[in-house]
Amino acid sequence: MLVHFYHFLEKLKSSPARKNRTLIISTIISLCLNLFIWLLIYFRLQPIVKLLPADQAFIPLHYNTYLGVDSFGNWLNIFLLPGLGVLILLINTLLAILIYNRKDILSYFLVITNLISQFLLLIATVFIILINI
């Protein structure tokens, strides 16, 4: 099992995708967007939640235009959004690096999907914060 892991790491290290500027720039922008989501939640939502008693730290997590707020939950559940973003970022980036030799256009689609998903998660986070202010 450990041998397969080392083989996987060697494949990542020797991939020519590490020298492709498009892949690197979009991955860095996606990573910065995800970091911004984490910081936005921490600095904008945590001060609001600290004012609430511990047993009432439930916030609106989803808003529907037809019904209004339709999902409440613990304020820590909002960290699922950037966590999902990290998971998407890792999986898509690893797949893009591994398949770059065979299908370079698919690698581009994967890293662009990273960028789009991080942007959509940022919009969702901003809307959740606006609901709670």
N, C-alpha and C positions, 0 to 999 in steps of 0.2 A: 504494500500500500504506500509506504514511504517512497519507494522507488518511483512509483507513478507520479507522486507529487513533485519529486525532483525533476522528472522528465517534463512535467507540465511547466515548471518554473523555467527550465532551459528553453522550452519552446517560446515562452513569453519574452525571455531576454533576447533571443535571437530573431525575433520577428521584425521584418522591415517596416511594420506599421509604426514602430517607435520613432521612425524618422519622417513620417508623413505629417506635414504641418496642419492639414485640415483636421485630421484625427486628434492631434494634440490640442489645437486651439479650441475645438468644440468640446473636448473633454474638460479642459481647464475652465471654460465658461460655464459648463454644466456644474462642475464642482463648486465654483464661486456662487452660482445661483442657489445651490443646495445649502451652502454655508450661510448665505444671506437669509434663507428661510429659517434656519435654526436660530440665528441671532434675532430675527424679527419676532419670532414667537417668544424668545426669552426676554427681550427688552420691552416689548409692547404689551404682552398678555400677562406675564407674571406679576407686574405691579398691580394690575387690576384684580387678579385673583387673590393677592395677598390681603386685600381689603376685606374679602369675604371670610366668614367663619369657616373652619375646616370642614364642617359637615355640610356646608352649602356651596362648596367649590364646584358646582355644576354649571357649565356654560352651554350656550347653544353651539352645536357643532355642525348643523346643516340647516340651510334656509331654502325654502321652496317658494316660488312666487305665487303659487296657488293657495298654499296652506300656511305660509309664514314659516316660523321656526318649527321644524318637525323632528329634530333630534337633539336631545340634551345628553351630556355625559360629563365625566370627570375631565377637568381641564388638561390633565396629562395625556388624554386621548388625542389631542391636537398634534402631539409629537409623532403620531403615526404617519402623518403626511411627509415630513422630511425623512423619516425612516424608510418609507416606501421609495422615496426619491433616491436614497443611498443604495437600496437594493437594485432598483432599475439601473442606476449608474454603474454599479459593479458588474452586473450580469451583461449589460449591453457592451460595456467597454472590453470586458474579457473576451466576449464572443467576437467583437470587431477585431481585436488583435489576433485572435487565433485563426480566423478565416480570411485575413487580409491577403494572404498569398493566393488563395484559390478564387475568392470572390471579393474584389476590392470595392465594387459598387455597393455590395451588401454591407460592408463595413461602414461606408459612408452613411447609409440609411440608418444603421444602428446608432451611430454617434449623433446624427441629427435627431433621431428619436429621443435620445438622452436630453438634448437641448429643449425640444418641444415639451417633453414631460416635466422637466424642471420648471419651465416657464408656466405651464398649467398648474403645477403644484404651488408655485408662488402666487398666482392669481387666487387660487382657492384659499390659501393661507391669509391673504390680504382681506378677502371677503369675510372669513371667519373672524378676523380681528375687528373689522368694521361692525359686524353684528354685535360684538361684545363691548364696544366702546359706548 
